[in-house]
């Protein structure tokens, strides 16, 4: 793996770790808003982002390279409303999609075909990530300020299963 690809993958580890921090910050926000279902949904999202970072780390090591951890910036910890938090989550997933697409572009340009293949999983994952957060934003918009609707949506968000880490190639 060349230096440019390794550096880009190391940056993506940082992006995934920041994502985990951001979603953990949203856990605290939803907990303070007395929305345990939304907090639960964000805990699952937090754990999923850690799995993504771990997947990249394992891949780098499988390729015989050394990963490098970078400083993680502090995420915001306040949103003006629950829908604004989910809009921020959706916008963040769009940002991550852009990052993954950039990685793919680098891998193609460098003719790093193993990394091209590896990144396909992340490309598919981002389609799902954006669809899920966008759907929740749509649900909040339909509900508006209806207390019963918000209660029901919060209960639905609580039903999200926790992610299970995928085995790495060494397991």
PyMOL commands that place a pseudoatom at each C-alpha (Angstrom):
pseudoatom trace, name=CA, resn=UNK, resi=1, chain=A, elem=C, hetatm=0, pos=[0.000, 0.000, 0.000]
pseudoatom trace, name=CA, resn=UNK, resi=2, chain=A, elem=C, hetatm=0, pos=[1.484, 3.332, -0.981]
pseudoatom trace, name=CA, resn=UNK, resi=3, chain=A, elem=C, hetatm=0, pos=[1.916, 6.309, 1.335]
pseudoatom trace, name=CA, resn=UNK, resi=4, chain=A, elem=C, hetatm=0, pos=[-0.943, 8.350, -0.182]
pseudoatom trace, name=CA, resn=UNK, resi=5, chain=A, elem=C, hetatm=0, pos=[-3.463, 5.537, 0.284]
pseudoatom trace, name=CA, resn=UNK, resi=6, chain=A, elem=C, hetatm=0, pos=[-2.251, 4.781, 3.804]
pseudoatom trace, name=CA, resn=UNK, resi=7, chain=A, elem=C, hetatm=0, pos=[-2.478, 8.434, 4.798]
pseudoatom trace, name=CA, resn=UNK, resi=8, chain=A, elem=C, hetatm=0, pos=[-6.022, 8.669, 3.402]
pseudoatom trace, name=CA, resn=UNK, resi=9, chain=A, elem=C, hetatm=0, pos=[-7.086, 5.512, 5.271]
pseudoatom trace, name=CA, resn=UNK, resi=10, chain=A, elem=C, hetatm=0, pos=[-5.559, 6.865, 8.480]
pseudoatom trace, name=CA, resn=UNK, resi=11, chain=A, elem=C, hetatm=0, pos=[-7.559, 10.054, 7.969]
pseudoatom trace, name=CA, resn=UNK, resi=12, chain=A, elem=C, hetatm=0, pos=[-10.697, 7.954, 7.530]
pseudoatom trace, name=CA, resn=UNK, resi=13, chain=A, elem=C, hetatm=0, pos=[-10.028, 6.240, 10.859]
pseudoatom trace, name=CA, resn=UNK, resi=14, chain=A, elem=C, hetatm=0, pos=[-10.070, 9.720, 12.379]
pseudoatom trace, name=CA, resn=UNK, resi=15, chain=A, elem=C, hetatm=0, pos=[-13.323, 10.540, 10.551]
pseudoatom trace, name=CA, resn=UNK, resi=16, chain=A, elem=C, hetatm=0, pos=[-14.947, 7.359, 11.878]
pseudoatom trace, name=CA, resn=UNK, resi=17, chain=A, elem=C, hetatm=0, pos=[-13.736, 8.040, 15.422]
pseudoatom trace, name=CA, resn=UNK, resi=18, chain=A, elem=C, hetatm=0, pos=[-15.063, 11.601, 15.217]
pseudoatom trace, name=CA, resn=UNK, resi=19, chain=A, elem=C, hetatm=0, pos=[-18.366, 10.148, 14.008]
pseudoatom trace, name=CA, resn=UNK, resi=20, chain=A, elem=C, hetatm=0, pos=[-18.459, 7.945, 17.105]
pseudoatom trace, name=CA, resn=UNK, resi=21, chain=A, elem=C, hetatm=0, pos=[-17.763, 10.998, 19.304]
pseudoatom trace, name=CA, resn=UNK, resi=22, chain=A, elem=C, hetatm=0, pos=[-20.489, 12.980, 17.558]
pseudoatom trace, name=CA, resn=UNK, resi=23, chain=A, elem=C, hetatm=0, pos=[-23.074, 10.249, 18.026]
pseudoatom trace, name=CA, resn=UNK, resi=24, chain=A, elem=C, hetatm=0, pos=[-22.063, 9.755, 21.651]
pseudoatom trace, name=CA, resn=UNK, resi=25, chain=A, elem=C, hetatm=0, pos=[-22.585, 13.479, 22.138]
pseudoatom trace, name=CA, resn=UNK, resi=26, chain=A, elem=C, hetatm=0, pos=[-26.052, 13.030, 20.642]
pseudoatom trace, name=CA, resn=UNK, resi=27, chain=A, elem=C, hetatm=0, pos=[-26.694, 10.247, 23.164]
pseudoatom trace, name=CA, resn=UNK, resi=28, chain=A, elem=C, hetatm=0, pos=[-26.141, 12.784, 25.949]
pseudoatom trace, name=CA, resn=UNK, resi=29, chain=A, elem=C, hetatm=0, pos=[-28.374, 15.317, 24.197]
pseudoatom trace, name=CA, resn=UNK, resi=30, chain=A, elem=C, hetatm=0, pos=[-31.274, 12.883, 23.738]
pseudoatom trace, name=CA, resn=UNK, resi=31, chain=A, elem=C, hetatm=0, pos=[-30.876, 11.636, 27.285]
pseudoatom trace, name=CA, resn=UNK, resi=32, chain=A, elem=C, hetatm=0, pos=[-31.204, 15.236, 28.512]
pseudoatom trace, name=CA, resn=UNK, resi=33, chain=A, elem=C, hetatm=0, pos=[-34.317, 15.613, 26.329]
pseudoatom trace, name=CA, resn=UNK, resi=34, chain=A, elem=C, hetatm=0, pos=[-35.863, 12.535, 27.988]
pseudoatom trace, name=CA, resn=UNK, resi=35, chain=A, elem=C, hetatm=0, pos=[-35.895, 10.660, 24.674]
pseudoatom trace, name=CA, resn=UNK, resi=36, chain=A, elem=C, hetatm=0, pos=[-34.494, 7.234, 25.571]
pseudoatom trace, name=CA, resn=UNK, resi=37, chain=A, elem=C, hetatm=0, pos=[-35.374, 5.717, 22.192]
pseudoatom trace, name=CA, resn=UNK, resi=38, chain=A, elem=C, hetatm=0, pos=[-33.424, 8.342, 20.258]
pseudoatom trace, name=CA, resn=UNK, resi=39, chain=A, elem=C, hetatm=0, pos=[-30.559, 7.985, 22.760]
pseudoatom trace, name=CA, resn=UNK, resi=40, chain=A, elem=C, hetatm=0, pos=[-30.601, 4.212, 22.172]
pseudoatom trace, name=CA, resn=UNK, resi=41, chain=A, elem=C, hetatm=0, pos=[-30.553, 4.729, 18.398]
pseudoatom trace, name=CA, resn=UNK, resi=42, chain=A, elem=C, hetatm=0, pos=[-27.508, 6.983, 18.758]
pseudoatom trace, name=CA, resn=UNK, resi=43, chain=A, elem=C, hetatm=0, pos=[-25.740, 4.436, 21.009]
pseudoatom trace, name=CA, resn=UNK, resi=44, chain=A, elem=C, hetatm=0, pos=[-26.134, 1.915, 18.189]
pseudoatom trace, name=CA, resn=UNK, resi=45, chain=A, elem=C, hetatm=0, pos=[-24.821, 4.497, 15.726]
pseudoatom trace, name=CA, resn=UNK, resi=46, chain=A, elem=C, hetatm=0, pos=[-21.851, 5.239, 18.003]
pseudoatom trace, name=CA, resn=UNK, resi=47, chain=A, elem=C, hetatm=0, pos=[-20.975, 1.543, 18.195]
pseudoatom trace, name=CA, resn=UNK, resi=48, chain=A, elem=C, hetatm=0, pos=[-21.338, 1.161, 14.438]
pseudoatom trace, name=CA, resn=UNK, resi=49, chain=A, elem=C, hetatm=0, pos=[-18.838, 3.953, 13.818]
pseudoatom trace, name=CA, resn=UNK, resi=50, chain=A, elem=C, hetatm=0, pos=[-16.318, 2.279, 16.118]
pseudoatom trace, name=CA, resn=UNK, resi=51, chain=A, elem=C, hetatm=0, pos=[-16.766, -0.920, 14.111]
pseudoatom trace, name=CA, resn=UNK, resi=52, chain=A, elem=C, hetatm=0, pos=[-16.063, 1.027, 10.921]
pseudoatom trace, name=CA, resn=UNK, resi=53, chain=A, elem=C, hetatm=0, pos=[-12.822, 2.422, 12.381]
pseudoatom trace, name=CA, resn=UNK, resi=54, chain=A, elem=C, hetatm=0, pos=[-11.796, -1.046, 13.588]
pseudoatom trace, name=CA, resn=UNK, resi=55, chain=A, elem=C, hetatm=0, pos=[-12.493, -2.491, 10.143]
pseudoatom trace, name=CA, resn=UNK, resi=56, chain=A, elem=C, hetatm=0, pos=[-10.136, 0.030, 8.527]
pseudoatom trace, name=CA, resn=UNK, resi=57, chain=A, elem=C, hetatm=0, pos=[-7.473, -0.586, 11.186]
pseudoatom trace, name=CA, resn=UNK, resi=58, chain=A, elem=C, hetatm=0, pos=[-7.666, -4.353, 10.596]
pseudoatom trace, name=CA, resn=UNK, resi=59, chain=A, elem=C, hetatm=0, pos=[-7.415, -3.819, 6.842]
pseudoatom trace, name=CA, resn=UNK, resi=60, chain=A, elem=C, hetatm=0, pos=[-4.324, -1.639, 7.178]
pseudoatom trace, name=CA, resn=UNK, resi=61, chain=A, elem=C, hetatm=0, pos=[-2.668, -4.261, 9.364]
pseudoatom trace, name=CA, resn=UNK, resi=62, chain=A, elem=C, hetatm=0, pos=[-3.692, -7.061, 6.973]
pseudoatom trace, name=CA, resn=UNK, resi=63, chain=A, elem=C, hetatm=0, pos=[-1.866, -5.132, 4.232]
pseudoatom trace, name=CA, resn=UNK, resi=64, chain=A, elem=C, hetatm=0, pos=[1.279, -5.078, 6.374]
pseudoatom trace, name=CA, resn=UNK, resi=65, chain=A, elem=C, hetatm=0, pos=[1.138, -1.354, 7.088]
pseudoatom trace, name=CA, resn=UNK, resi=66, chain=A, elem=C, hetatm=0, pos=[0.960, 0.580, 10.350]
pseudoatom trace, name=CA, resn=UNK, resi=67, chain=A, elem=C, hetatm=0, pos=[-2.073, 2.681, 11.218]
pseudoatom trace, name=CA, resn=UNK, resi=68, chain=A, elem=C, hetatm=0, pos=[-1.655, 6.042, 12.901]
pseudoatom trace, name=CA, resn=UNK, resi=69, chain=A, elem=C, hetatm=0, pos=[-4.191, 7.557, 15.270]
pseudoatom trace, name=CA, resn=UNK, resi=70, chain=A, elem=C, hetatm=0, pos=[-4.763, 11.292, 15.126]
pseudoatom trace, name=CA, resn=UNK, resi=71, chain=A, elem=C, hetatm=0, pos=[-6.294, 13.811, 17.478]
pseudoatom trace, name=CA, resn=UNK, resi=72, chain=A, elem=C, hetatm=0, pos=[-10.097, 13.720, 17.468]
pseudoatom trace, name=CA, resn=UNK, resi=73, chain=A, elem=C, hetatm=0, pos=[-11.805, 17.102, 17.478]
pseudoatom trace, name=CA, resn=UNK, resi=74, chain=A, elem=C, hetatm=0, pos=[-14.490, 17.843, 20.042]
pseudoatom trace, name=CA, resn=UNK, resi=75, chain=A, elem=C, hetatm=0, pos=[-18.038, 17.485, 18.704]
pseudoatom trace, name=CA, resn=UNK, resi=76, chain=A, elem=C, hetatm=0, pos=[-20.861, 19.862, 19.434]
pseudoatom trace, name=CA, resn=UNK, resi=77, chain=A, elem=C, hetatm=0, pos=[-23.070, 18.864, 22.345]
pseudoatom trace, name=CA, resn=UNK, resi=78, chain=A, elem=C, hetatm=0, pos=[-26.211, 20.901, 21.762]
pseudoatom trace, name=CA, resn=UNK, resi=79, chain=A, elem=C, hetatm=0, pos=[-28.878, 21.072, 19.097]
pseudoatom trace, name=CA, resn=UNK, resi=80, chain=A, elem=C, hetatm=0, pos=[-31.922, 23.320, 19.022]
pseudoatom trace, name=CA, resn=UNK, resi=81, chain=A, elem=C, hetatm=0, pos=[-34.347, 20.396, 18.712]
pseudoatom trace, name=CA, resn=UNK, resi=82, chain=A, elem=C, hetatm=0, pos=[-34.434, 16.624, 18.221]
pseudoatom trace, name=CA, resn=UNK, resi=83, chain=A, elem=C, hetatm=0, pos=[-35.051, 17.047, 14.495]
pseudoatom trace, name=CA, resn=UNK, resi=84, chain=A, elem=C, hetatm=0, pos=[-32.024, 19.344, 14.248]
pseudoatom trace, name=CA, resn=UNK, resi=85, chain=A, elem=C, hetatm=0, pos=[-29.891, 16.632, 15.853]
pseudoatom trace, name=CA, resn=UNK, resi=86, chain=A, elem=C, hetatm=0, pos=[-31.065, 14.101, 13.280]
pseudoatom trace, name=CA, resn=UNK, resi=87, chain=A, elem=C, hetatm=0, pos=[-30.578, 16.634, 10.484]
pseudoatom trace, name=CA, resn=UNK, resi=88, chain=A, elem=C, hetatm=0, pos=[-27.003, 17.039, 11.737]
pseudoatom trace, name=CA, resn=UNK, resi=89, chain=A, elem=C, hetatm=0, pos=[-26.605, 13.247, 11.744]
pseudoatom trace, name=CA, resn=UNK, resi=90, chain=A, elem=C, hetatm=0, pos=[-27.869, 13.076, 8.157]
pseudoatom trace, name=CA, resn=UNK, resi=91, chain=A, elem=C, hetatm=0, pos=[-25.537, 15.898, 7.049]
pseudoatom trace, name=CA, resn=UNK, resi=92, chain=A, elem=C, hetatm=0, pos=[-22.657, 14.139, 8.784]
pseudoatom trace, name=CA, resn=UNK, resi=93, chain=A, elem=C, hetatm=0, pos=[-23.408, 10.874, 6.968]
pseudoatom trace, name=CA, resn=UNK, resi=94, chain=A, elem=C, hetatm=0, pos=[-23.375, 12.807, 3.685]
pseudoatom trace, name=CA, resn=UNK, resi=95, chain=A, elem=C, hetatm=0, pos=[-19.940, 14.131, 4.656]
pseudoatom trace, name=CA, resn=UNK, resi=96, chain=A, elem=C, hetatm=0, pos=[-18.714, 10.599, 5.406]
pseudoatom trace, name=CA, resn=UNK, resi=97, chain=A, elem=C, hetatm=0, pos=[-20.053, 9.422, 2.049]
pseudoatom trace, name=CA, resn=UNK, resi=98, chain=A, elem=C, hetatm=0, pos=[-17.920, 12.099, 0.422]
pseudoatom trace, name=CA, resn=UNK, resi=99, chain=A, elem=C, hetatm=0, pos=[-14.896, 10.915, 2.394]
pseudoatom trace, name=CA, resn=UNK, resi=100, chain=A, elem=C, hetatm=0, pos=[-15.445, 7.292, 1.330]
pseudoatom trace, name=CA, resn=UNK, resi=101, chain=A, elem=C, hetatm=0, pos=[-15.904, 8.366, -2.301]
pseudoatom trace, name=CA, resn=UNK, resi=102, chain=A, elem=C, hetatm=0, pos=[-12.621, 10.277, -2.063]
pseudoatom trace, name=CA, resn=UNK, resi=103, chain=A, elem=C, hetatm=0, pos=[-10.877, 7.159, -0.726]
pseudoatom trace, name=CA, resn=UNK, resi=104, chain=A, elem=C, hetatm=0, pos=[-12.277, 5.176, -3.628]
pseudoatom trace, name=CA, resn=UNK, resi=105, chain=A, elem=C, hetatm=0, pos=[-11.019, 7.798, -6.084]
pseudoatom trace, name=CA, resn=UNK, resi=106, chain=A, elem=C, hetatm=0, pos=[-7.531, 7.622, -4.581]
pseudoatom trace, name=CA, resn=UNK, resi=107, chain=A, elem=C, hetatm=0, pos=[-7.533, 3.814, -4.668]
pseudoatom trace, name=CA, resn=UNK, resi=108, chain=A, elem=C, hetatm=0, pos=[-8.576, 3.845, -8.329]
pseudoatom trace, name=CA, resn=UNK, resi=109, chain=A, elem=C, hetatm=0, pos=[-6.027, 6.487, -9.265]
pseudoatom trace, name=CA, resn=UNK, resi=110, chain=A, elem=C, hetatm=0, pos=[-3.272, 4.538, -7.471]
pseudoatom trace, name=CA, resn=UNK, resi=111, chain=A, elem=C, hetatm=0, pos=[-4.459, 1.236, -8.990]
pseudoatom trace, name=CA, resn=UNK, resi=112, chain=A, elem=C, hetatm=0, pos=[-4.766, -0.186, -5.458]
pseudoatom trace, name=CA, resn=UNK, resi=113, chain=A, elem=C, hetatm=0, pos=[-7.357, -2.791, -6.411]
pseudoatom trace, name=CA, resn=UNK, resi=114, chain=A, elem=C, hetatm=0, pos=[-7.451, -4.572, -3.035]
pseudoatom trace, name=CA, resn=UNK, resi=115, chain=A, elem=C, hetatm=0, pos=[-8.429, -1.256, -1.441]
pseudoatom trace, name=CA, resn=UNK, resi=116, chain=A, elem=C, hetatm=0, pos=[-10.988, -0.604, -4.184]
pseudoatom trace, name=CA, resn=UNK, resi=117, chain=A, elem=C, hetatm=0, pos=[-12.575, -3.945, -3.291]
pseudoatom trace, name=CA, resn=UNK, resi=118, chain=A, elem=C, hetatm=0, pos=[-12.359, -3.243, 0.460]
pseudoatom trace, name=CA, resn=UNK, resi=119, chain=A, elem=C, hetatm=0, pos=[-14.050, 0.147, 0.065]
pseudoatom trace, name=CA, resn=UNK, resi=120, chain=A, elem=C, hetatm=0, pos=[-17.059, -1.309, -1.738]
pseudoatom trace, name=CA, resn=UNK, resi=121, chain=A, elem=C, hetatm=0, pos=[-18.429, -2.444, 1.631]
pseudoatom trace, name=CA, resn=UNK, resi=122, chain=A, elem=C, hetatm=0, pos=[-18.215, 1.144, 2.928]
pseudoatom trace, name=CA, resn=UNK, resi=123, chain=A, elem=C, hetatm=0, pos=[-19.880, 2.529, -0.198]
pseudoatom trace, name=CA, resn=UNK, resi=124, chain=A, elem=C, hetatm=0, pos=[-22.823, 0.174, 0.307]
pseudoatom trace, name=CA, resn=UNK, resi=125, chain=A, elem=C, hetatm=0, pos=[-22.891, 0.966, 4.025]
pseudoatom trace, name=CA, resn=UNK, resi=126, chain=A, elem=C, hetatm=0, pos=[-23.129, 4.695, 3.351]
pseudoatom trace, name=CA, resn=UNK, resi=127, chain=A, elem=C, hetatm=0, pos=[-26.187, 4.233, 1.160]
pseudoatom trace, name=CA, resn=UNK, resi=128, chain=A, elem=C, hetatm=0, pos=[-27.862, 2.570, 4.157]
pseudoatom trace, name=CA, resn=UNK, resi=129, chain=A, elem=C, hetatm=0, pos=[-26.553, 5.165, 6.639]
pseudoatom trace, name=CA, resn=UNK, resi=130, chain=A, elem=C, hetatm=0, pos=[-27.905, 8.084, 4.622]
pseudoatom trace, name=CA, resn=UNK, resi=131, chain=A, elem=C, hetatm=0, pos=[-31.247, 6.380, 3.977]
pseudoatom trace, name=CA, resn=UNK, resi=132, chain=A, elem=C, hetatm=0, pos=[-31.768, 5.607, 7.670]
pseudoatom trace, name=CA, resn=UNK, resi=133, chain=A, elem=C, hetatm=0, pos=[-31.006, 9.076, 8.969]
pseudoatom trace, name=CA, resn=UNK, resi=134, chain=A, elem=C, hetatm=0, pos=[-32.935, 10.747, 6.144]
pseudoatom trace, name=CA, resn=UNK, resi=135, chain=A, elem=C, hetatm=0, pos=[-35.995, 8.610, 6.917]
pseudoatom trace, name=CA, resn=UNK, resi=136, chain=A, elem=C, hetatm=0, pos=[-35.906, 9.637, 10.572]
pseudoatom trace, name=CA, resn=UNK, resi=137, chain=A, elem=C, hetatm=0, pos=[-35.695, 13.319, 9.583]
pseudoatom trace, name=CA, resn=UNK, resi=138, chain=A, elem=C, hetatm=0, pos=[-38.728, 12.769, 7.327]
pseudoatom trace, name=CA, resn=UNK, resi=139, chain=A, elem=C, hetatm=0, pos=[-40.566, 11.096, 10.217]
pseudoatom trace, name=CA, resn=UNK, resi=140, chain=A, elem=C, hetatm=0, pos=[-39.833, 14.041, 12.532]
pseudoatom trace, name=CA, resn=UNK, resi=141, chain=A, elem=C, hetatm=0, pos=[-41.029, 16.478, 9.861]
pseudoatom trace, name=CA, resn=UNK, resi=142, chain=A, elem=C, hetatm=0, pos=[-44.314, 14.578, 9.418]
pseudoatom trace, name=CA, resn=UNK, resi=143, chain=A, elem=C, hetatm=0, pos=[-44.913, 14.484, 13.158]
pseudoatom trace, name=CA, resn=UNK, resi=144, chain=A, elem=C, hetatm=0, pos=[-44.088, 18.129, 13.807]
pseudoatom trace, name=CA, resn=UNK, resi=145, chain=A, elem=C, hetatm=0, pos=[-44.694, 18.983, 17.451]
pseudoatom trace, name=CA, resn=UNK, resi=146, chain=A, elem=C, hetatm=0, pos=[-47.356, 16.343, 18.090]
pseudoatom trace, name=CA, resn=UNK, resi=147, chain=A, elem=C, hetatm=0, pos=[-46.457, 14.860, 21.502]
pseudoatom trace, name=CA, resn=UNK, resi=148, chain=A, elem=C, hetatm=0, pos=[-48.067, 11.482, 20.753]
pseudoatom trace, name=CA, resn=UNK, resi=149, chain=A, elem=C, hetatm=0, pos=[-46.236, 11.212, 17.448]
pseudoatom trace, name=CA, resn=UNK, resi=150, chain=A, elem=C, hetatm=0, pos=[-42.914, 12.078, 19.088]
pseudoatom trace, name=CA, resn=UNK, resi=151, chain=A, elem=C, hetatm=0, pos=[-43.574, 9.492, 21.797]
pseudoatom trace, name=CA, resn=UNK, resi=152, chain=A, elem=C, hetatm=0, pos=[-44.302, 6.817, 19.197]
pseudoatom trace, name=CA, resn=UNK, resi=153, chain=A, elem=C, hetatm=0, pos=[-41.262, 7.701, 17.100]
pseudoatom trace, name=CA, resn=UNK, resi=154, chain=A, elem=C, hetatm=0, pos=[-39.050, 7.591, 20.184]
pseudoatom trace, name=CA, resn=UNK, resi=155, chain=A, elem=C, hetatm=0, pos=[-40.401, 4.120, 20.987]
pseudoatom trace, name=CA, resn=UNK, resi=156, chain=A, elem=C, hetatm=0, pos=[-39.701, 3.012, 17.420]
pseudoatom trace, name=CA, resn=UNK, resi=157, chain=A, elem=C, hetatm=0, pos=[-36.130, 4.326, 17.598]
pseudoatom trace, name=CA, resn=UNK, resi=158, chain=A, elem=C, hetatm=0, pos=[-35.628, 2.239, 20.764]
pseudoatom trace, name=CA, resn=UNK, resi=159, chain=A, elem=C, hetatm=0, pos=[-36.191, -0.944, 18.745]
pseudoatom trace, name=CA, resn=UNK, resi=160, chain=A, elem=C, hetatm=0, pos=[-32.987, -0.555, 16.710]
pseudoatom trace, name=CA, resn=UNK, resi=161, chain=A, elem=C, hetatm=0, pos=[-30.756, -3.572, 17.313]
pseudoatom trace, name=CA, resn=UNK, resi=162, chain=A, elem=C, hetatm=0, pos=[-27.187, -3.041, 18.425]
pseudoatom trace, name=CA, resn=UNK, resi=163, chain=A, elem=C, hetatm=0, pos=[-24.601, -3.715, 15.702]
pseudoatom trace, name=CA, resn=UNK, resi=164, chain=A, elem=C, hetatm=0, pos=[-22.500, -6.850, 15.836]
pseudoatom trace, name=CA, resn=UNK, resi=165, chain=A, elem=C, hetatm=0, pos=[-18.899, -6.462, 14.690]
pseudoatom trace, name=CA, resn=UNK, resi=166, chain=A, elem=C, hetatm=0, pos=[-18.097, -8.321, 11.494]
pseudoatom trace, name=CA, resn=UNK, resi=167, chain=A, elem=C, hetatm=0, pos=[-15.195, -10.713, 11.846]
pseudoatom trace, name=CA, resn=UNK, resi=168, chain=A, elem=C, hetatm=0, pos=[-11.914, -9.503, 10.418]
pseudoatom trace, name=CA, resn=UNK, resi=169, chain=A, elem=C, hetatm=0, pos=[-9.984, -11.595, 7.965]
pseudoatom trace, name=CA, resn=UNK, resi=170, chain=A, elem=C, hetatm=0, pos=[-7.815, -12.909, 10.836]
pseudoatom trace, name=CA, resn=UNK, resi=171, chain=A, elem=C, hetatm=0, pos=[-10.765, -14.221, 12.861]
for i in range(1, 171): cmd.bond("trace and resi %d" % i, "trace and resi %d" % (i + 1))
show_as sticks, trace
zoom trace
